[in-house]
């Protein structure tokens, strides 16, 4: 990998975007615009901060997170690929695949009007083929502005069809998990991983009262996080995503995570665009699939 100085010389935009040393001295693209600021790590192609002008950060990152090769960053938007959760046929394989712990290649940092687009790429190699025997190119295109848009572009560069799972595993920063409401899932069927994978049907808004780990399947609806503590509503719109995952470990689960502070579960929730389980994507040779998530934020007025 190029040095941080060389990357900044090649891709930096004076006064707008710089490649600097972030946590663990890992290279991060730091974007500063009138509309928003953001951080995008080359490690995992992971967005760790998006702060619209005049607002607090929309994303959560644990103060206990590791920032080192081979470890996932706890927070922001980790990329789960090419499987989600534990791999069914190999429990020893890394949870959520290998994309989130790899160093990606920075392809471009471009200013487009009032936004900045950061493009990163990773491809198959001997390491990935050892655990997943397919050839691919995976691109993450992040558009930073008044909204945050993330597009995950997967191309099958091999000679055989393949099947994969994916998720933009977004950690949202919230004021208090107990008072949060999530709209947009009413009537959606889900698998409750906190209850051994039992099926369920969402009735009304999702309000978390304990450990939550749900995979909502066959749902394309936009979601809103209604946060009365931070007085804002965060909207998540998605394209070519048929699954939505929601997760909070609650206090018992948080105690088992060494890279999450014991009380931090109160100030975060994962709500993520995904294609997992029966919604996994099948791609023919040469085929391309793009999943997009767009996040926006607005003040919460009245009772929300």
HELIX and SHEET records of a PDB file:
HELIX    1   1 UNK A    4  UNK A   11  1                                   8    
HELIX    2   2 UNK A   23  UNK A   25  5                                   3    
HELIX    3   3 UNK A   99  UNK A  101  5                                   3    
HELIX    4   4 UNK A  126  UNK A  131  1                                   6    
HELIX    5   5 UNK A  177  UNK A  179  5                                   3    
HELIX    6   6 UNK A  193  UNK A  195  5                                   3    
HELIX    7   7 UNK A  250  UNK A  255  1                                   6    
HELIX    8   8 UNK A  264  UNK A  267  5                                   4    
HELIX    9   9 UNK A  277  UNK A  279  5                                   3    
SHEET    1   A 4 UNK A  17  UNK A  21  0                                        
SHEET    2   A 4 UNK A  27  UNK A  32 -1                                        
SHEET    3   A 4 UNK A  36  UNK A  41 -1                                        
SHEET    4   A 4 UNK A  47  UNK A  52 -1                                        
SHEET    1   B 7 UNK A  77  UNK A  82  0                                        
SHEET    2   B 7 UNK A 162  UNK A 173 -1                                        
SHEET    3   B 7 UNK A 268  UNK A 275 -1                                        
SHEET    4   B 7 UNK A 243  UNK A 248 -1                                        
SHEET    5   B 7 UNK A 212  UNK A 216 -1                                        
SHEET    6   B 7 UNK A 189  UNK A 192 -1                                        
SHEET    7   B 7 UNK A 198  UNK A 201 -1                                        
SHEET    1   C 3 UNK A  77  UNK A  82  0                                        
SHEET    2   C 3 UNK A 162  UNK A 173 -1                                        
SHEET    3   C 3 UNK A 281  UNK A 283 -1                                        
SHEET    1   D 8 UNK A 105  UNK A 112  0                                        
SHEET    2   D 8 UNK A 115  UNK A 123 -1                                        
SHEET    3   D 8 UNK A 136  UNK A 144 -1                                        
SHEET    4   D 8 UNK A 148  UNK A 156 -1                                        
SHEET    5   D 8 UNK A 288  UNK A 299 -1                                        
SHEET    6   D 8 UNK A 232  UNK A 239 -1                                        
SHEET    7   D 8 UNK A 223  UNK A 227 -1                                        
SHEET    8   D 8 UNK A 181  UNK A 183 -1                                        
END                                                                             
